[in-house]
Amino acid sequence: MIAALKQLRFGGLLALWLIALVIFAVSTPAFFSLANFTSILQFSTLLALVTLGQTLVILTGGGGIDLSVGGIVSLSGLVIAALMKQGTPAVAAGVAGVVFGGVLGSINGLIITQLRLLPLIVTLGTYYAYNGLALALTGGAPISGLPASFGVLGQNEILAIPLHTLVLVAPIFVGLLFTLNQTPLGRWIYAVGSNEKAARLVGLPVDAIRLGVYALSGVLAALAGLVADSWLLSARPNIGDNLELLSLTATLLGGTSIFGGAGGLAGSLAAVLFFTSLQAGLQMLNVNSIWQLGLVGVFLIGSVLLDRMIRTAETK
């Protein structure tokens, strides 16, 4: 029963993907062009980076969730752009922005682990704080006029694959996948998410692990802000909008349990590619973006419902 439900999750995602591809092939053959393939990867990078961090946060359990990622993407991107406008070299500005994102993520982690507040409430509050600060500092206007040389990371491609996919998403994914599956830290993350009480009893640093994944989530969100700046040659205070919903849905649809301790990064990345290709196809069909968000909501509810069914079956 449990195996069948888990297969339904992955099989259902694959089936939905194939159905969507067939519809797009019939309705808009341009969907399968090389240019659109590059565009899908271009758009997927921001969501992929944020989703990798979101997956790690949820894996550690304890109600872990990071709704602040969109605000961190926007605010970190603005910091990078502001530093560059003041004459800071691009590399130094990028490093500073990524460190800043780590600090924002660490704030989430410290509040959650030290004050014992619910991650949902904490990260929702910091989302409004970070997003509001991004809007307040800019008056809602983008910081534009970044040097063209800064666009190397965001605009260049190799064999139709965006450079940022090759130098950021791929190595980060492989590194995190190795860490989760082949190192003691990865086993600790799963152990903490599966049974926090048992993890504490055997001496695992539960709070430090959770603080670490929130900090890493902030770093990955800031990297997404860096890519967005380089791609658009401007920093937009709303560039991170909806990334929290999309990353959460991709994580759950990819097989990670909302309760923690089960799932992984490969499924999350597959769900990211599913979402970005689906959005690209729907845009080609001139489907309103509101309906696209509605579909994301349906997927989110369906993923949580299926996860609950799996958990109920496991306890019987």
C-alpha positions in Angstrom: 0.0 0.0 0.0 2.7 2.5 1.0 4.9 1.6 -2.0 1.9 2.0 -4.3 1.2 5.5 -2.9 4.8 6.6 -3.2 4.9 5.3 -6.8 1.6 7.2 -7.4 3.4 10.4 -6.4 6.3 10.0 -8.8 4.2 8.3 -11.5 1.6 11.0 -11.3 4.2 13.7 -11.7 5.6 11.9 -14.8 2.1 11.3 -16.2 1.1 15.0 -15.8 4.4 16.0 -17.4 3.9 13.7 -20.4 0.2 14.8 -20.8 1.3 18.5 -20.8 4.1 17.8 -23.3 1.6 16.1 -25.7 -0.8 19.0 -25.4 2.0 21.5 -26.1 3.3 19.5 -29.0 -0.1 19.6 -30.7 -1.1 23.1 -29.7 2.3 25.0 -30.0 5.1 23.0 -31.8 7.5 25.9 -31.0 7.5 24.6 -27.4 10.1 22.0 -28.5 12.4 24.5 -30.1 16.0 24.9 -28.9 15.3 28.5 -27.9 12.5 27.5 -25.7 14.6 24.7 -24.1 17.1 27.4 -23.1 14.4 29.7 -21.9 13.0 26.9 -19.6 16.4 26.3 -18.1 16.9 30.1 -17.7 13.7 30.5 -15.7 14.2 27.3 -13.8 17.5 28.4 -12.1 15.9 30.8 -9.6 13.3 28.3 -8.6 15.8 25.4 -8.5 18.1 27.2 -6.1 15.3 28.3 -3.8 13.7 24.8 -3.9 17.0 23.0 -3.0 17.1 25.1 0.2 13.4 24.6 0.9 13.8 20.9 0.6 16.6 20.8 3.2 14.6 22.9 5.6 11.6 20.7 5.3 13.6 17.5 5.6 14.8 18.5 9.1 11.2 18.3 10.4 9.9 20.2 13.3 7.4 21.9 11.1 10.3 23.3 9.1 9.3 25.6 6.2 10.9 28.8 4.8 8.3 31.2 3.4 10.9 34.1 3.5 12.8 32.9 0.4 11.1 35.3 -2.0 12.0 38.2 0.2 15.6 37.1 0.6 15.9 36.8 -3.2 14.6 40.3 -3.7 16.5 42.0 -0.8 19.8 40.3 -1.5 19.6 41.2 -5.2 19.0 44.8 -4.2 22.0 44.8 -1.9 24.2 43.4 -4.7 23.0 46.0 -7.2 23.3 48.9 -4.7 26.9 47.9 -3.9 27.8 47.7 -7.6 26.2 51.2 -8.2 28.5 52.5 -5.5 31.6 51.2 -7.3 32.1 47.8 -5.6 33.5 45.2 -8.0 31.0 42.7 -9.2 32.6 39.7 -7.5 32.9 41.4 -4.1 29.3 42.7 -4.4 28.1 39.2 -5.3 29.9 37.6 -2.3 28.6 40.3 0.0 25.0 39.7 -1.2 25.3 36.0 -0.8 26.7 36.4 2.8 23.9 38.8 3.5 21.4 36.2 2.3 23.0 33.7 4.7 22.6 36.2 7.6 18.9 36.7 6.7 18.4 32.9 6.7 20.3 32.6 10.0 17.9 35.1 11.6 15.1 32.8 10.7 17.0 29.8 12.2 18.0 31.6 15.4 14.4 32.8 16.1 13.1 29.3 15.5 15.7 27.3 17.4 16.2 29.7 20.3 12.7 31.2 20.9 11.0 27.9 19.9 8.5 29.7 17.6 6.6 28.0 14.8 8.7 28.1 11.5 5.5 28.9 9.6 4.8 32.1 11.6 8.5 33.1 11.9 9.3 32.9 8.2 5.9 34.4 7.2 6.8 37.3 9.4 10.3 37.7 8.0 9.0 37.4 4.5 6.9 40.5 5.1 9.8 42.2 6.8 12.4 41.4 4.0 10.0 42.1 1.2 8.7 45.2 2.8 12.3 46.4 3.4 13.1 45.8 -0.3 10.1 47.9 -1.4 10.8 50.6 1.2 14.4 51.1 0.2 13.6 51.4 -3.5 10.1 52.9 -3.5 9.1 49.9 -5.6 11.5 51.0 -8.4 14.2 48.7 -9.8 17.9 49.5 -9.5 19.0 49.5 -13.1 22.0 50.4 -15.1 24.3 47.6 -14.0 27.4 47.1 -16.3 27.0 44.9 -19.3 30.0 42.8 -18.2 28.0 41.7 -15.2 25.6 39.9 -17.5 28.1 37.1 -18.2 26.6 34.8 -15.6 23.0 35.5 -16.3 22.9 35.9 -20.1 25.6 33.6 -21.5 25.1 30.0 -22.5 27.1 27.0 -23.6 25.5 24.6 -26.1 22.1 26.1 -25.4 22.5 25.6 -21.7 22.6 28.8 -19.6 25.9 29.4 -17.9 24.3 29.7 -14.4 22.8 26.3 -14.8 26.2 24.8 -15.5 28.2 26.7 -12.9 25.6 27.0 -10.1 22.6 24.7 -10.2 24.4 21.6 -11.4 27.4 21.6 -9.0 25.3 22.7 -6.0 22.7 20.0 -6.7 25.5 17.3 -7.0 27.2 18.6 -3.9 24.1 18.6 -1.8 23.0 15.3 -3.1 26.3 13.8 -2.2 26.1 15.4 1.3 22.6 14.0 1.9 23.3 10.5 0.7 26.9 9.8 1.5 27.9 11.8 4.6 27.1 11.7 8.3 25.6 15.2 8.1 23.1 13.9 5.5 22.1 11.0 7.8 21.8 13.5 10.7 19.4 15.6 8.7 17.1 12.7 8.0 17.4 11.5 11.6 16.4 14.9 13.0 13.5 15.0 10.6 12.3 11.5 11.3 12.4 11.6 15.1 13.7 14.7 16.8 13.4 13.2 20.3 15.5 10.2 19.4 18.0 12.5 17.7 18.5 14.5 20.8 18.8 11.5 23.0 21.7 10.2 20.9 23.4 13.5 21.1 22.8 15.0 17.6 23.1 18.8 17.5 19.5 19.3 16.4 19.3 23.1 16.8 22.7 23.6 15.0 21.5 21.4 12.1 18.3 23.3 11.7 20.1 26.7 12.1 22.5 25.5 9.4 19.8 24.6 6.9 18.0 27.9 7.3 21.3 29.7 6.8 21.9 27.6 3.7 18.4 28.3 2.4 19.2 32.0 2.7 22.5 31.6 0.8 20.8 29.7 -2.0 18.0 32.4 -2.2 20.7 35.1 -2.4 22.4 33.2 -5.2 19.0 33.3 -7.0 19.0 37.1 -6.5 22.5 37.3 -8.0 21.5 35.3 -11.1 18.4 37.5 -11.5 20.5 40.7 -11.3 23.0 39.4 -13.9 20.2 38.2 -16.2 18.2 41.4 -16.1 21.1 43.8 -15.4 18.9 45.3 -12.8 17.5 44.5 -9.4 13.8 44.4 -9.0 12.2 44.6 -5.5 9.5 42.1 -6.4 11.6 39.5 -8.3 11.1 36.9 -5.6 7.3 37.1 -5.6 5.6 33.6 -5.5 8.9 31.7 -5.2 7.9 30.6 -1.7 4.7 29.0 -3.0 6.4 27.5 -6.0 9.4 26.1 -4.0 7.1 24.6 -1.4 5.0 23.0 -4.0 7.9 21.7 -6.0 9.5 20.2 -2.8 6.3 18.4 -1.8 5.4 17.3 -5.3 8.9 16.0 -5.7 8.4 13.5 -2.8 9.6 15.2 0.3 7.3 14.7 3.3 5.9 17.9 4.8 6.6 16.3 8.2 10.3 15.9 7.4 12.7 12.9 7.4 11.7 11.5 4.0 12.3 12.6 0.4 15.2 14.1 -1.4 16.6 16.6 -3.8 16.3 14.7 -7.1 12.5 14.7 -6.9 12.4 18.4 -6.1 14.6 19.3 -9.1 12.4 17.2 -11.3 9.3 19.1 -10.0 11.0 22.4 -10.7 11.6 21.4 -14.4 8.0 20.3 -14.5 6.7 23.6 -13.2 8.9 25.8 -15.5 8.1 23.8 -18.6 4.4 23.8 -17.7 4.5 27.6 -17.2 6.3 28.1 -20.5 3.8 26.0 -22.4 0.8 27.8 -20.7 2.3 31.2 -21.6 2.6 30.1 -25.2 -1.1 29.1 -25.1 -1.8 32.6 -23.7 -3.2 31.1 -20.4 -3.6 33.9 -17.8 -0.9 33.8 -15.0 -3.7 33.7 -12.4 -4.8 30.3 -13.7 -1.2 29.2 -13.6 -1.0 30.0 -9.9 -4.3 28.3 -9.4 -2.8 25.1 -10.8 0.1 25.4 -8.4 -2.4 25.6 -5.5 -4.1 22.5 -6.7 -0.8 20.7 -6.9 0.2 21.9 -3.4 -3.1 20.6 -1.9 -2.8 17.3 -3.8 0.8 16.8 -2.6 0.0 17.4 1.0 -3.1 15.1 0.8 -1.0 12.3 -0.7 1.7 12.8 1.9 -0.9 12.5 4.6 -2.2 9.2 3.1 1.3 7.8 3.0 2.0 8.8 6.6 -1.3 7.3 7.7 -0.5 4.0 5.9 2.9 3.9 7.5 1.5 4.2 11.1 -1.0 1.3 10.6 
